Amino acid sequence: MHRLKSAVAAVLTAALTAVLTTSGSAAPTTAAGCRIAYQVTHEWPGGFSASVDVTNLGDAVGRWRLEWSFGAGQTITQLWNGSARQSGAQVVVDSAGHNGSLGTGASTGIGFVARTSGSANPVPTGFTLNGTACTGSVPAPGPLAGAHTAGRVTASGRYSWPGVYFEGRFRGTGVGIVLDDSANDYDVQVDGATVATLVTPGRTTHWVNGLTDAEHHVRLVKRTESPHAAGEFGGFVAAAGGAVLAKPAARTRQIEFIGDSLTAGYGNLSTTRDCSANGGVTRNTNTDVSFAALTARALNADYQVNAFSGLGMVRNYNGHSAGTSYRTYYDRALLNVDGDVWQNPGSWRPRVVVVGLGTNDFSTALNPGEQWPSHESLVAAYRSAYHGFLDRLRSRHGATASIVVSVPEASGAFADAARQVVQERNNQGDGRVHHWNYGDPALDRLGCDWHFSARDHRLIAAKLGDYLSALPLAW
């Protein structure tokens, strides 16, 4: 004879970060919360029925996934208002078509019947919603809640690559930029004008005050490279009486730049090739005025500058750091953390990728003891690795992304090898891999150590903008 038991076994209040990916739209990045109420509605020897009610406390979601673990061998035999699968103690329930959409404050519920194993029937544990642990509280907004960025930035606001930028909106007479970085230089821009340059600022809140009491835009951009250190952005704060507003919308267009010091803007502010007496390379570098950043802004595109000075596709400058190459670091958000992998939030889907790797592979002669016994073997290794890297980019960004293999030299081993790689890809049927040679005698290379000057970067940006405008881009 069945024994009815109408008792609340548990009510769990849970935090939710809903991450939903839908075709053609960016994944939401809200860090909000939810309530989950678990209730045993009936119980009998060998079985029970229960309900789980979910209330969304954050931004609207389009579908959800609820997971939990049973602790005493319970097994679901029937479930309604969702689709369930169970492996051992772990249960996964996906929303049904009619209840997947949950607006802010909206609730939905599921119910199920399950068998028990023995007399114990403890409350399930380990509830997660859309992959986020239900901790019982609403977490404080992260540093990116009020700032737009397209760079490789962790959820806690840490980063390493050059040119990373953060954009925000605020109302009032002032804004503070919370920052922790003792290794890099930054520009602070308000309403499109640079108002401060921060030189290795350390842990600080830098204030810009005395503005008109109105709505403003603020932008923080990392000027320099820091492969052995990470910076940390803590968010924007408004001056007294003001408010941080909703962050700017992401741009529709996205470009990823992959390269070495030429892409990073190494020494581009210098007017002499010897920078030993005018501040050194770091003080004379500004990735924000590199050809990468200039091109992207001219095309109104968000961008990443994933550039690392001195590294090549297979061989680094003059053979240093044997056994590593640019490919060693490409997947990372934090360059100084071995094995780190950047977690794409789902919103980074560039339709254009510009690759510039090869100068360091071929600019110096092979040294005794390097792994390539001849120049020909280095060329063969370079071409093979380039194909592998293009496969990696295809896997990451899809078949419709246009990949531009760029070369800054009119002729030579680098130019020949890169051109052959593109021809081979095209012959294999990948017509969206393009070759762009921007060697030009008009480039003065007056930056530090014969790198591009600021003038050169402007010339190259104009050339690249024209080149991209002529391609059938899928954006």
C-alpha positions as CSV (number, residue, x, y, z in Angstrom):
1,M,0.0,0.0,0.0
2,H,1.4,3.4,-1.0
3,R,2.2,5.8,1.8
4,L,1.8,9.5,0.8
5,K,4.1,12.1,2.2
6,S,3.5,15.8,1.4
7,A,6.6,17.4,2.9
8,V,9.1,19.8,1.6
9,A,12.4,17.9,1.6
10,A,14.5,20.9,0.7
11,V,14.4,24.3,-0.8
12,L,17.7,25.3,-2.4
13,T,18.5,28.9,-3.4
14,A,21.1,28.8,-6.1
15,A,23.3,31.1,-8.2
16,L,23.2,30.9,-11.9
17,T,25.4,32.2,-14.7
18,A,23.5,31.4,-17.8
19,V,25.7,30.9,-20.9
20,L,23.5,30.2,-23.9
21,T,24.8,29.9,-27.4
22,T,22.4,30.4,-30.3
23,S,23.2,30.5,-34.0
24,G,23.8,34.0,-35.2
25,S,23.7,35.7,-31.8
26,A,26.3,36.3,-29.0
27,A,26.1,34.2,-25.9
28,P,24.8,36.0,-22.9
29,T,27.4,36.9,-20.3
30,T,25.1,37.7,-17.3
31,A,26.3,36.6,-13.9
32,A,23.0,36.7,-12.0
33,G,21.1,34.0,-10.0
34,C,18.2,31.6,-9.7
35,R,16.1,29.8,-7.1
36,I,15.7,26.1,-7.1
37,A,13.1,24.5,-4.9
38,Y,13.3,20.7,-4.6
39,Q,10.3,18.9,-3.1
40,V,9.4,15.3,-2.5
41,T,5.6,15.2,-3.3
42,H,4.8,11.5,-2.7
43,E,6.8,8.6,-1.3
44,W,6.1,4.8,-1.2
45,P,8.2,1.7,-0.6
46,G,10.8,1.5,-3.4
47,G,9.9,4.8,-5.0
48,F,8.9,8.5,-4.8
49,S,7.9,11.5,-6.9
50,A,9.4,14.9,-6.7
51,S,9.2,18.4,-8.3
52,V,11.9,20.9,-9.0
53,D,10.9,24.6,-9.5
54,V,13.3,27.0,-11.1
55,T,13.1,30.8,-10.9
56,N,15.4,32.9,-13.1
57,L,16.8,35.9,-11.3
58,G,19.0,37.1,-14.1
59,D,18.7,38.2,-17.7
60,A,16.4,36.1,-20.0
61,V,17.7,32.8,-21.2
62,G,16.5,30.9,-24.2
63,R,17.1,27.4,-23.0
64,W,18.5,25.8,-19.8
65,R,20.1,22.6,-18.5
66,L,19.8,21.5,-14.9
67,E,22.1,18.9,-13.4
68,W,22.3,17.2,-10.0
69,S,23.6,14.1,-8.2
70,F,21.6,11.6,-6.3
71,G,23.3,10.3,-3.1
72,A,21.6,6.9,-2.4
73,G,21.1,5.1,-5.7
74,Q,17.9,6.8,-6.8
75,T,17.0,6.3,-10.5
76,I,14.5,8.4,-12.5
77,T,11.9,6.3,-14.4
78,Q,9.7,9.1,-15.7
79,L,10.1,12.9,-16.1
80,W,7.8,15.6,-17.5
81,N,8.4,19.2,-18.7
82,G,11.9,18.3,-19.8
83,S,14.1,15.6,-21.2
84,A,16.4,13.6,-18.8
85,R,19.3,11.3,-19.0
86,Q,21.1,9.7,-16.1
87,S,24.5,8.1,-15.7
88,G,25.0,6.5,-12.3
89,A,24.2,9.2,-9.8
90,Q,24.4,12.1,-12.2
91,V,21.2,13.5,-13.7
92,V,21.0,15.9,-16.6
93,V,17.7,17.6,-17.6
94,D,17.3,19.8,-20.7
95,S,14.5,22.2,-21.1
96,A,11.5,21.3,-23.2
97,G,10.4,23.4,-26.2
98,H,7.7,25.2,-24.3
99,N,9.6,26.1,-21.1
100,G,13.2,26.8,-22.3
101,S,12.7,30.6,-22.5
102,L,12.9,32.1,-19.0
103,G,12.6,35.9,-18.6
104,T,13.9,37.7,-15.5
105,G,11.8,36.6,-12.6
106,A,10.0,33.9,-14.6
107,S,9.7,30.3,-13.2
108,T,9.2,26.9,-14.6
109,G,9.0,23.4,-13.1
110,I,9.8,19.8,-13.8
111,G,8.5,16.7,-12.1
112,F,9.7,13.1,-12.0
113,V,9.1,9.6,-10.6
114,A,12.1,7.6,-9.3
115,R,13.0,4.3,-7.7
116,T,14.9,4.2,-4.5
117,S,17.6,1.7,-3.4
118,G,16.9,1.0,0.2
119,S,15.1,3.2,2.7
120,A,17.3,6.3,2.3
121,N,16.2,9.1,0.0
122,P,18.4,12.1,0.8
123,V,18.1,15.4,-1.0
124,P,20.2,15.6,-4.3
125,T,23.4,17.6,-4.3
126,G,25.6,19.4,-6.7
127,F,22.8,21.3,-8.5
128,T,24.1,23.3,-11.5
129,L,22.2,25.3,-14.1
130,N,23.7,25.9,-17.5
131,G,27.0,24.6,-16.1
132,T,27.3,26.9,-13.2
133,A,27.3,25.6,-9.6
134,C,24.2,26.6,-7.6
135,T,25.9,28.1,-4.6
136,G,22.9,29.6,-2.9
137,S,23.7,33.2,-3.4
138,V,23.9,35.8,-6.2
139,P,27.6,36.5,-7.0
140,A,28.8,40.0,-7.1
141,P,29.2,41.3,-10.7
142,G,32.6,40.5,-12.2
143,P,34.9,43.2,-13.6
144,L,33.6,42.7,-17.1
145,A,30.0,43.3,-16.2
146,G,30.3,47.0,-17.0
147,A,33.0,46.8,-19.6
148,H,33.1,45.6,-23.2
149,T,36.3,43.7,-24.3
150,A,37.1,41.5,-27.2
151,G,40.5,40.4,-25.9
152,R,41.6,37.2,-24.3
153,V,40.6,38.2,-20.8
154,T,39.8,35.7,-18.0
155,A,36.5,36.0,-16.1
156,S,38.4,37.6,-13.2
157,G,39.8,40.3,-15.5
158,R,43.4,39.0,-16.1
159,Y,45.2,39.1,-19.5
160,S,48.6,39.1,-21.1
161,W,48.4,39.8,-24.9
162,P,49.2,43.4,-26.2
163,G,46.5,45.7,-27.3
164,V,43.8,44.4,-24.9
165,Y,41.1,47.1,-24.4
166,F,38.1,47.7,-22.1
167,E,35.3,50.1,-23.1
168,G,32.6,51.5,-20.8
169,R,29.9,54.1,-20.4
170,F,29.2,56.3,-17.4
171,R,27.2,59.3,-16.4
172,G,28.7,62.0,-14.2
173,T,31.7,64.2,-13.8
174,G,34.4,61.5,-13.3
175,V,35.3,57.9,-13.7
176,G,37.8,55.6,-11.9
177,I,39.7,52.8,-13.6
178,V,40.6,49.9,-11.3
179,L,43.8,48.3,-12.4
180,D,46.6,46.1,-11.1
181,D,49.7,45.9,-13.4
182,S,53.3,46.8,-12.6
183,A,54.7,45.6,-15.9
184,N,52.7,47.5,-18.6
185,D,51.8,50.9,-19.9
186,Y,48.2,52.0,-20.7
187,D,46.3,54.8,-22.3
188,V,43.1,56.1,-20.8
189,Q,40.7,57.7,-23.3
190,V,37.5,59.5,-22.6
191,D,35.1,60.4,-25.4
192,G,37.7,59.5,-28.0
193,A,40.6,61.6,-26.6
194,T,43.6,60.2,-24.7
195,V,43.5,61.9,-21.2
196,A,46.3,59.9,-19.5
197,T,49.1,57.5,-20.1
198,L,49.7,55.2,-17.2
199,V,53.3,53.9,-16.9
200,T,53.5,50.6,-15.0
201,P,50.7,51.9,-12.6
202,G,50.7,48.9,-10.2
203,R,47.6,48.4,-8.0
204,T,45.6,51.6,-8.4
205,T,42.3,53.3,-9.1
206,H,43.1,56.0,-11.6
207,W,40.6,58.8,-11.6
208,V,39.6,61.2,-14.4
209,N,37.6,64.1,-12.9
210,G,36.4,67.5,-13.9
211,L,34.2,66.3,-16.8
212,T,30.8,67.8,-17.7
213,D,27.9,66.1,-15.9
214,A,26.7,64.0,-18.8
215,E,27.1,60.6,-20.4
216,H,30.6,59.7,-21.4
217,H,32.5,56.8,-23.0
218,V,35.8,55.5,-21.4
219,R,38.4,53.2,-22.9
220,L,41.4,51.6,-21.3
221,V,44.0,50.1,-23.7
222,K,47.2,48.1,-23.0
223,R,50.0,49.6,-25.0
224,T,52.8,47.1,-24.4
225,E,53.7,43.4,-24.4
226,S,54.0,41.4,-21.2
227,P,54.7,37.7,-22.1
228,H,56.0,37.1,-18.6
229,A,53.4,39.0,-16.5
230,A,49.6,39.4,-16.4
231,G,47.6,42.5,-15.8
232,E,44.3,42.7,-14.0
233,F,41.4,45.0,-14.8
234,G,39.0,45.6,-11.9
235,G,36.3,47.5,-13.7
236,F,35.1,51.1,-14.0
237,V,33.6,53.1,-11.1
238,A,31.7,56.3,-11.3
239,A,32.5,59.5,-9.3
240,A,30.1,60.5,-6.6
241,G,26.7,61.3,-7.9
242,G,27.3,59.4,-11.2
243,A,26.7,55.9,-12.4
244,V,28.3,53.3,-14.5
245,L,25.9,52.6,-17.4
246,A,25.3,49.4,-19.5
247,K,28.5,48.5,-21.4
248,P,28.8,49.4,-25.1
249,A,27.5,46.8,-27.5
250,A,30.0,44.5,-29.2
251,R,30.8,45.4,-32.8
252,T,29.4,43.2,-35.5
253,R,32.8,42.8,-37.2
254,Q,35.7,41.0,-35.6
255,I,39.3,40.6,-36.8
256,E,42.0,38.5,-35.2
257,F,45.7,39.5,-35.8
258,I,48.4,36.9,-35.2
259,G,52.0,37.8,-35.4
260,D,55.3,38.9,-33.9
261,S,56.9,42.2,-33.1
262,L,55.9,43.8,-36.4
263,T,52.2,43.1,-35.6
264,A,52.6,44.2,-31.9
265,G,53.9,47.6,-32.8
266,Y,57.3,47.1,-31.2
267,G,59.1,50.4,-30.9
268,N,56.8,52.1,-33.2
269,L,56.8,55.5,-31.4
270,S,60.6,56.0,-31.8
271,T,62.0,58.1,-34.5
272,T,65.5,56.4,-34.3
273,R,66.4,52.8,-34.7
274,D,68.6,52.9,-31.6
275,C,66.2,53.3,-28.7
276,S,68.7,52.9,-25.9
277,A,68.8,56.6,-25.2
278,N,65.1,57.6,-25.7
279,G,63.3,55.3,-23.2
280,G,63.9,51.9,-24.6
281,V,61.6,49.6,-26.5
282,T,58.8,49.5,-23.9
283,R,58.3,53.2,-23.6
284,N,58.4,53.5,-27.4
285,T,55.8,50.8,-28.1
286,N,52.1,51.4,-28.5
287,T,50.0,48.6,-29.9
288,D,47.0,50.9,-30.1
289,V,48.6,52.6,-33.0
290,S,49.9,49.5,-34.7
291,F,48.6,48.6,-38.2
292,A,46.4,46.0,-36.6
293,A,44.5,48.3,-34.3
294,L,44.3,51.1,-36.9
295,T,42.9,48.7,-39.5
296,A,40.3,47.3,-37.2
297,R,39.1,50.7,-36.0
298,A,38.9,52.0,-39.6
299,L,36.6,49.1,-40.4
300,N,34.6,49.5,-37.1
301,A,35.6,46.0,-36.0
302,D,36.5,44.5,-32.6
303,Y,39.9,42.9,-32.6
304,Q,42.5,40.9,-30.9
305,V,46.2,41.5,-31.3
306,N,47.7,38.1,-30.4
307,A,51.3,39.0,-31.2
308,F,54.5,37.8,-29.4
309,S,57.8,39.5,-30.3
310,G,60.7,37.3,-31.3
311,L,58.7,34.1,-32.0
312,G,58.3,32.4,-35.3
313,M,56.2,29.6,-36.7
314,V,58.9,27.0,-36.0
315,R,62.0,28.9,-35.2
316,N,62.4,32.0,-33.0
317,Y,64.7,34.9,-33.6
318,N,68.3,33.7,-33.9
319,G,67.3,30.3,-32.7
320,H,66.5,31.3,-29.1
321,S,64.2,29.2,-26.8
322,A,64.6,26.1,-28.9
323,G,61.7,23.7,-28.6
324,T,59.1,26.5,-28.4
325,S,57.5,28.7,-31.0
326,Y,54.5,31.0,-31.4
327,R,52.4,27.9,-31.6
328,T,53.4,27.0,-28.0
329,Y,51.5,30.1,-26.7
330,Y,48.7,30.7,-29.2
331,D,45.9,29.0,-27.2
332,R,46.7,30.9,-23.9
333,A,45.0,33.8,-22.3
334,L,47.9,34.2,-19.8
335,L,51.2,33.8,-21.6
336,N,53.1,33.3,-18.4
337,V,51.1,30.3,-17.3
338,D,52.2,26.9,-18.8
339,G,49.2,25.0,-20.1
340,D,46.8,27.9,-19.8
341,V,43.9,27.8,-22.4
342,W,41.8,30.8,-23.1
343,Q,38.1,30.1,-22.6
344,N,36.2,31.7,-25.4
345,P,33.0,33.1,-23.9
346,G,31.3,32.2,-27.2
347,S,31.2,35.7,-28.5
348,W,34.6,35.7,-30.3
349,R,33.9,34.5,-33.9
350,P,36.2,36.6,-36.2
351,R,35.4,36.4,-39.9
352,V,38.9,37.7,-40.7
353,V,42.2,36.4,-39.4
354,V,45.5,38.1,-40.4
355,V,48.6,35.9,-39.8
356,G,52.1,37.4,-40.0
357,L,54.6,34.7,-38.9
358,G,57.9,34.0,-40.6
359,T,60.2,37.0,-40.1
360,N,61.9,35.4,-37.0
361,D,62.1,32.0,-38.7
362,F,64.2,33.3,-41.6
363,S,65.8,36.7,-40.6
364,T,69.0,35.1,-39.1
365,A,71.2,32.3,-40.3
366,L,71.0,28.9,-38.7
367,N,73.4,28.4,-35.8
368,P,75.4,25.2,-35.2
369,G,73.4,22.7,-33.2
370,E,69.9,23.9,-34.3
371,Q,67.5,21.1,-35.2
372,W,67.4,22.0,-38.9
373,P,70.5,20.8,-40.7
374,S,69.9,23.0,-43.7
375,H,68.0,26.0,-44.9
376,E,65.9,23.7,-47.1
377,S,64.9,21.6,-44.1
378,L,63.9,24.8,-42.2
379,V,61.7,25.8,-45.1
380,A,60.1,22.4,-45.2
381,A,59.4,22.5,-41.5
382,Y,58.0,26.0,-41.7
383,R,55.6,25.1,-44.5
384,S,54.4,21.9,-42.7
385,A,53.8,23.8,-39.5
386,Y,52.0,26.6,-41.3
387,H,49.6,24.1,-42.8
388,G,49.0,22.6,-39.3
389,F,48.4,26.0,-37.9
390,L,45.9,26.9,-40.6
391,D,44.1,23.6,-39.8
392,R,44.0,24.8,-36.2
393,L,42.5,28.1,-37.2
394,R,40.0,26.4,-39.5
395,S,38.9,24.2,-36.6
396,R,38.6,27.1,-34.3
397,H,36.9,29.7,-36.6
398,G,35.1,27.6,-39.2
399,A,35.2,27.2,-43.0
400,T,33.8,30.6,-43.8
401,A,36.5,32.7,-42.0
402,S,38.9,34.4,-44.4
403,I,42.6,33.8,-43.4
404,V,45.1,36.3,-44.7
405,V,48.7,35.1,-44.8
406,S,50.7,38.3,-44.7
407,V,54.3,38.9,-45.7
408,P,56.3,42.2,-45.1
409,E,59.0,41.4,-47.6
410,A,58.8,41.6,-51.4
411,S,61.1,38.5,-51.9
412,G,63.2,36.0,-50.0
413,A,62.7,32.7,-48.2
414,F,59.8,33.9,-46.1
415,A,57.9,35.4,-49.0
416,D,58.4,32.3,-51.2
417,A,57.4,29.8,-48.5
418,A,54.3,31.8,-47.4
419,R,53.2,32.1,-51.1
420,Q,53.7,28.3,-51.6
421,V,51.6,27.6,-48.5
422,V,48.7,29.7,-49.8
423,Q,48.9,28.1,-53.2
424,E,48.8,24.6,-51.7
425,R,45.8,25.5,-49.6
426,N,44.0,27.0,-52.6
427,N,44.8,23.8,-54.7
428,Q,43.3,21.7,-51.9
429,G,40.0,23.7,-52.3
430,D,40.3,26.2,-49.5
431,G,39.8,29.5,-51.4
432,R,39.4,31.6,-48.3
433,V,43.1,31.5,-47.5
434,H,44.6,34.6,-49.1
435,H,48.2,35.8,-49.7
436,W,49.0,39.5,-49.0
437,N,52.5,40.8,-49.5
438,Y,52.9,44.4,-48.2
439,G,56.6,44.8,-48.8
440,D,57.1,48.5,-49.8
441,P,60.2,50.6,-50.2
442,A,58.2,53.5,-48.8
443,L,58.4,51.9,-45.4
444,D,61.2,53.7,-43.4
445,R,61.5,51.1,-40.6
446,L,62.6,53.9,-38.2
447,G,61.1,52.2,-35.2
448,C,63.4,50.5,-32.6
449,D,65.7,48.0,-34.0
450,W,64.6,48.5,-37.6
451,H,60.9,47.9,-36.8
452,F,58.0,49.8,-38.4
453,S,57.6,53.4,-37.4
454,A,54.2,54.9,-36.5
455,R,54.2,56.3,-40.0
456,D,54.8,52.8,-41.4
457,H,51.9,51.4,-39.4
458,R,49.6,54.1,-40.8
459,L,50.7,53.2,-44.4
460,I,50.3,49.5,-43.8
461,A,46.9,49.9,-42.2
462,A,45.7,51.8,-45.3
463,K,47.0,49.1,-47.5
464,L,45.4,46.3,-45.4
465,G,42.1,48.2,-45.3
466,D,42.0,48.4,-49.1
467,Y,43.0,44.8,-49.4
468,L,40.3,43.5,-47.0
469,S,37.7,45.7,-48.7
470,A,38.3,43.9,-52.0
471,L,37.8,40.4,-50.5
472,P,34.4,38.7,-50.4
473,L,34.2,38.7,-46.6
474,A,31.5,36.9,-44.8
475,W,30.6,39.7,-42.4
